[in-house]
Amino acid sequence: MSENNQNFLNQLAYFGGSISGDPKSIKSKYQDLEDFVILATQHMSDDPRITHCFLTWLEFYGNLLSPAKIRKLLGSRKYNSVVLGAFVSILKCVSLRKDQWNILLPFIKKTTHQTLFPNFPSPKQSLNPHFKSVGLIAHLFSSEPKKFLIALPFILNNCPEIKYRAIGIGTVIADLRSFLEKESPQSLYEIAKKTHHFRAQIYLNYKVLSQFGLFDGSLLKQKSAA
């Protein structure tokens, strides 16, 4: 198994997928939700069970994702633009604000009559409509949370990257709090780089958290570096 594949499985298990992985090996470091979803576009043809698990995860947790942050990352990431189209189709169905995903349309491509799993028999009926919309032939993969997702209370207690998004605070401050709980950054610039947010946003949100005593504010003196 490649390192890239193993990293994806570890993240899927860490973020709540009931799948073979090693979440303990990565849980002490900040894990980026949007980077994880982009990485997933490269692994949907690896194994049907992994695909089924991830798609179940995407339907359940999709409302926590930031389309703007995904768009920002796509400029510097390797991804499968056809599979991304299937993901966006799913997210537009489950999202509370469907139109927000339209900002990713320029990054999507379509194919013609390709199978998602070339080494497996093609489905004869009940094609997955989301993959079909981009020209990929795939099984239906109906959502099965009880089978493919770890119990939500456990994830909320052990995954701050999901917990802070789920309680409704903004993406930037949620990622900032998650990062600071796990890492010991030397500067606000480091936080901005590793959470993939603009430095000014990190500075302002860190200042608010420090004002209310949630963090000591020691990095504020480094504003010029951030």
N, C-alpha and C positions, 0 to 999 in steps of 0.2 A: 504494500500500500504506500502510495506516495505521501510525502510530508504535507503537501497541499490538501490531499484527501483526508488525512488524519486530522489536520487542523479543523477542517470543516465538520467532521464528525464530533470532535471535542466541543466545538462551539454549539452545534445542534443539541448535544446532550446538556451542555451548560445552560443554554437558554430555554430548556424545558422539553426537548424532544426525548421520548422514551426509546432510546436507540443506543447501541453499543458505542461507547466513546469513553474518553477519560477527562471529564470535566474538572476533576481535582487538579489536573496538571496545569490548568489555565486560570482557575478561579481567583488566584491572588493578583492577577493582572487585569487591567481594564479591558473589556471586550466591547467592541463597537457593533451595535445592532445593524446599522446600515451597511457597514463593510461586510458583515456576515451574510446579508441578503444578496449583495453583489457577488460574493464568493459562491453562494448557492447556485447562481446561474450556470456555473461551470460543472456542477456535480449532479444535475438532474438525470443524467443518463448512466450514472454509476451502478445503481441497484434499485429495483422497484420499491423495496421496503424503505430505503432511505428517502426516495422521492415522495412516497406516500406520507412518511413522517413529516418531512419538511413542509409539504403542501398543507397538511393539517395544522402545523405550527403557523404557517403564513395566514391562514384564514382566521385563526384564533387571536394572534398577536398583531395582525396587520395594522390595526388602528393606532398602534404605538409608534409606527415608523414615520420618518420625516422624508417626504418626497424631495424637498429642497436639498436636504443633506445628501440623499442618494445622487441627485443631479450633480452636486458639487464633486462627489467622489468619482463619478463615472469618467470624468475627464482625465483621471490618472490611474484607473484600474483596468485590469483585464476582465472582460465579462462576455457572456453569450447574449448578444443583442436580440436573438429570436426568443430565447427562453425568458429574457427580461420582459418581452411583450406579453407572454403568458402570465407572468407574475403581476404585471400591471392590470391585466384583465381581471385577475382574481381580486386584487386590492380595490379596484373600482367597484366591485360587487359588495365587498364587506365594509368598505370605508364609510364613515359618517359624512365625509366631504369628498364625494366621488371625483369632482372636477379637478381637485388639487393634483391628481396623478397625471393630468394631461401635460404637465411640464416635462415628463419623461418621454413623450411620444417621439421627439426627434432622435432619441437614442435607440429606438426599436426598429428591428428589421423583420421581414417575413420571408418564409421559405415556401416550398411547394411539395406537398406529399412526402415529407420525410418522417421517419419514425423516430420517436424519442429513444427507443431501445432497439437499435439495429440487430442485436443478437438474440432478441426474443420474438416470438410470434406476434404479429400485429393484431391489435384488437379488431374484431369483425363488426362490432356494434357498440353502442354506448360510448362513443368517443368523447374524450375530455373537451368541452367546448372552449376552454381558455387556451389550450394548446392548439386546438383546431383553428382558432382565430388568427394564429400566426403561421399556419401551414404545417404544424407538427401533429403527427398521429400518435395519440397516447391514450392509455386507459383512463377511465373516469376518475379514479382516485378520490372517492367520496371522503369527506372529512370524518375522522374517527378519533375524537379527543381522548376517549377513555382508553383506547388502545395505544395511541401514539404520543400522548402528552403526559408529563409528570404532573402530579397534583399541584394546583395553583398555589396553595398556601406555602408549600415547600419552596417554590420558585420565588415568591415574593419575599421570603425570609432569607434566601441565599443568593439572590441575583439582584443587586442594587440597580444595575443597568435597566432592568425591567420594572423593578419596584417604583423607582422615581418617575418613570414615564407613566406608569399605571395610576399613580395618585393624582395625575393631572397637572404637574408643574411643567414648565416649558422644556423643550428639547435641550437647549443649551445648559440651563441650570441643572437639569436631570443628569446630563452627561458629566457636568462639572462635579456634582456631588458624588457620583459613582466613582469618578476618577480619584478624587481626593480621599475617599474611604479606602482605596486600595493602594495607591501609589504615593510616593514621596517626591514630588516634583521639585526641581531647583528653580523654576521660573514659571511665570504665566505663559511665556512663549512655548515652553515644553507642553503645558496642558493644552493650549490651542492646537499645537501640531498633532498631538496624539488623539485628541477628541475630534479633530477635523472641523473646528469652528473658527470663526474670525477672532483675531486676538482682542479686538475692542469689545466683543460680546463677552469673552471670558473675563476680561478685566472688570467690566461693569457688574457682572453677576457675582464674581468673587468678592467684589467690594461690598455688595449687599449682604452676602453670607457672613462676611467678616463683621459688618456693622452690627449684626444681631448675634454675634458670638458663636456662630456655628463653626468658624475656623479662625485662627489667630491673626490673620491678616499680614503675616510676615512677608508674603510675596508682593504686596502692594508697592513696596519701595522699588520694585524692579519694573515698574510700569514702562519705563523707557525701553527696556529690553523686550517687553511683550508687544 
